[in-house]
C-alpha cells in the first residue's frame, strides 16, 4: 500500500492560536480516518476520528474535516495550550484491513 | 487497569541474540497488531491477528515470529537480532480494522 502524506512535519504556534495539520490519502476504499497524539515515551493515543459518510466532526477544541473527492483530511486544534505539544499522526484504514499512518507532525505550543 | 500492556518496556541486547516481547489486552478486542516505530517516528504495521489467526504479515523478515495463544495475547519473538532491529515496538488492539486502535506504551529495543 501507499503511504499517507502528512504536512507539515513540524509546526510551532503561539499559545491560544490555532493549529492545522493536513493529510492526503490514496486508497479510494478507505472509509475510516483517525488521528493520534503521541507524547514523549508513550504510545499513540486516539484523539478523534471520522468516517467517510461525514464531512466534519468536532470534539471541544479539536475538529477533523474530510474531503473525499480530493482525498484530504485535516486536524484542527483551536485555542492551543502547552499540553497540546506532542507528535500527531493521521491514519487511513487502507484496504479496510489495517491502519496506515502518516509521517507525523511535531507540534510545539509556545507560551 | 492498563488496557494494553507490553513487557518489557526496555530491552537492550547483543546482535545475534533471540528475544521476546509480550502483549496483553483486557479490552475484549478481537484484533491485535504489532507496529514498529523507527528513529524518525514512522509507524509501520508488522502483523495483525484476528481472534488468534494471522491476517496481515507485512513483508517482515521471518526472523520475526508472532504468536497468539488466545485473543487477549499477542507475543513477538525475534531471532538473530540485528542492529537494524533497534526501534520502538508497539502492540495495539481494536474491535476490528475499521475502529480506533488502543496502543500499548511500547518496548524500546536496542541492539548493540
Boltz contact constraints between the chains, C-beta under 6 A:
constraints:
  - contact:
      token1: [A, 32]
      token2: [B, 98]
      max_distance: 6.0
  - contact:
      token1: [A, 34]
      token2: [B, 100]
      max_distance: 6.0
  - contact:
      token1: [A, 42]
      token2: [B, 105]
      max_distance: 6.0
  - contact:
      token1: [A, 43]
      token2: [B, 90]
      max_distance: 6.0
  - contact:
      token1: [A, 43]
      token2: [B, 103]
      max_distance: 6.0
  - contact:
      token1: [A, 43]
      token2: [B, 104]
      max_distance: 6.0
  - contact:
      token1: [A, 43]
      token2: [B, 105]
      max_distance: 6.0
  - contact:
      token1: [A, 43]
      token2: [B, 106]
      max_distance: 6.0
  - contact:
      token1: [A, 44]
      token2: [B, 103]
      max_distance: 6.0
  - contact:
      token1: [A, 46]
      token2: [B, 100]
      max_distance: 6.0
  - contact:
      token1: [A, 49]
      token2: [B, 100]
      max_distance: 6.0
  - contact:
      token1: [A, 87]
      token2: [B, 41]
      max_distance: 6.0
  - contact:
      token1: [A, 93]
      token2: [B, 97]
      max_distance: 6.0
  - contact:
      token1: [A, 93]
      token2: [B, 98]
      max_distance: 6.0
  - contact:
      token1: [A, 96]
      token2: [B, 97]
      max_distance: 6.0
  - contact:
      token1: [A, 97]
      token2: [B, 97]
      max_distance: 6.0
  - contact:
      token1: [A, 98]
      token2: [B, 45]
      max_distance: 6.0
  - contact:
      token1: [A, 98]
      token2: [B, 48]
      max_distance: 6.0
  - contact:
      token1: [A, 98]
      token2: [B, 56]
      max_distance: 6.0
  - contact:
      token1: [A, 101]
      token2: [B, 43]
      max_distance: 6.0
  - contact:
      token1: [A, 103]
      token2: [B, 42]
      max_distance: 6.0
  - contact:
      token1: [A, 104]
      token2: [B, 41]
      max_distance: 6.0
